[in-house]
Amino acid sequence: MLEPSTLPHGTTPEGASSERDASRKVREMFTRIAPRYDLLNHLLSAQMDRVWRNRTARELTSILDRSDAIAMDLCCGTGDLSFALQQRAKARIVGADFSHTMLVRARKKGMEADGTARVEFFEADALCLPFANQAFDLVATAFGFRNLANYGAHTEAGRDPRYPRILRASPRGAW
């Protein structure tokens, strides 16, 4: 088993000189690819991305079935995992991403015919979320964790690093 000190700190795009610079480069990349993101995801995964998201939602049914639960799709991008969770949910579903362009696409995809939104989306950086500690019963991310500039920044000191600080006491995370 690797010691924590030998684990990678976070993603480091070519030319990034700091954590802040790495985050900026990742955000810029997703801003550029947002119009083609869904198509690329489906093509590069041979449509398996859909299967993975549906399987994830099915595995999380015990929480999604609760009408008092709040579930977060962290690094939600264009919202596909948010929508997969929402299809099975009595729970409130929230998506957060730091790419404005990706969220514009998510909001557009998530509008019902009557103009109401199926999922609430927030523009927020996963490394400094504007949500209270233990605000969510579930936090899931499809592909976003690999793009964080600091893999451990979402945790609090003394807490298991696999679980963000925004999870309630009996958390369920899906990475």
N, C-alpha and C positions, 0 to 999 in steps of 0.2 A: 504494500500500500504506500502511496506517495505521502510524504509529509506535507502539511499545509504550506510550508514555505517554498516547496518545489512546484506547487500548482501554478498554472498561468494566472497572471493578475487580471487579464482581460484581453479583449481583441485589440490588436494594434495594426491599423491599416498602414499601408506603405506610406512613408513620409511623415507619420504622426510623431510629434515630439513630446507630447504630454497626454494625460488622460483627457483633458479638455479638448485637445486637438483631435484625438481619436474619436471622441463623441461627435465633434463637428463634422469630421470626414464621413462617419457612418450616416449622420443625418443628411448630409449633402448627397450621398450615394442613393439613399432611399427617396429623396426628393426627385432625383433624376429618373429613377426607374419606376416610380409610382404608376405612371400610365400603362406600363407593361408588366407590372409585378404579378398580377394574378395569372396571366398567360404564361409567364416564365415559370412560375411555381408549378403550374399544372404540367407544362411540357418537361421541365427538368426532373420532375418526380414521376413522370409517366402516370399522372393522375393519382398517385398514391397519397399525395397531400390531403386529398378529400377523404380517403379511407382513414388516414391517421387522425384527422380532426374528428370524424364521426366516432371512431373507436375511443378517443379521449373523452368525448362527451358521454358516451355510453358508460364508460368506467366511472364517471363522476356523477352518475344519476342519483346516488344516495344524498348528495348535497343539493344538486339541481332541483330535485323534487320538493325541497323545502321552500315554502312560500316566504319564510322569514329569512332566508339565506341571501347573501350578496356575493356574487362571483365576479372576479376581475380577470379579464384577458389582458395580460401585461405585454407590452410591445405588440399590440394588436394589428398593426399595419392596416390592411384594407378590410379587416373585420371578419374574415372567414371563420376563425375559431369562435369568435363572439357569437356569430350566427348559428354555428353548430351547437354551441352550448344553449343558446336561446330556444332552439327548436325542441329541446328536451326539458325546458326549465319552467318551474313555477317561481324560481328564484329571480331576483333582479340581476341583470347582467350589465356589467360596466366594462368598457374597453379603454385602454390608455396607450398612447404612443407619442413619441416626440417629433414625428414627422407630420407636419401640417398637411402636406399634399396627400399622404396616405390616409389621413383621417377624413379629408374631403371626400375621397373615394369611398371610404367605409360608410360615412353618413349617407351618401347618395345611394349606395347599395342597400342600406338598412331602412329606407323609407317605405312605409306601408302605402297602399293605394290612397288611403285617406289623409296622408301627410304626416302621420304620427311615426315616431322613431321606434324601432324594435329594440334597440340597444342604446344606452347612453355612452357617448364617446368624449374623452377628455384629452386635451393636449398636455402631456406630462412626460418628463424624463424618468425612466425607471430608476435612475441613480439618485433622484431626489423627489420622490413622490409627494404630492400635496395632500395626502390622505392621512388620517389619524392612525395611530398604532392600533392594530387588531381590528381594523374596520371591515375586513372581508373574511368570509368562511372558506373561500376557495380562491386561489390564484393560479392561473394556468398561462402558459406561453407556448406557442407553436414552434416558432423558429427564432424568436427574439433573443434568448439568453446568450447565444453565441456571438451576438453583436454588441454586448455590453462592454464598455471600456474598463469596467471594474466589476468583476464577478461577485465580489463580497460586499459591495457598497450598500446593497439593499437590506443588509442584516444589521442587527444591533449587537453590541458587545455582549458576549456570554450566551447568545442565542445560536441554535443550530444554524449554520450558514446555508443550509438548503432551504430555509424558510424565511421569506421576507418579513420584516417587522409589521407589515400591514395585515398579516394573518392572525386570526383569533387563536385562542389558547389551544384548541384542538384542530390544528390546521390540516388542510389537504392542498398539496401543491402538485402540479403536473408540469414538468419541464420537458 
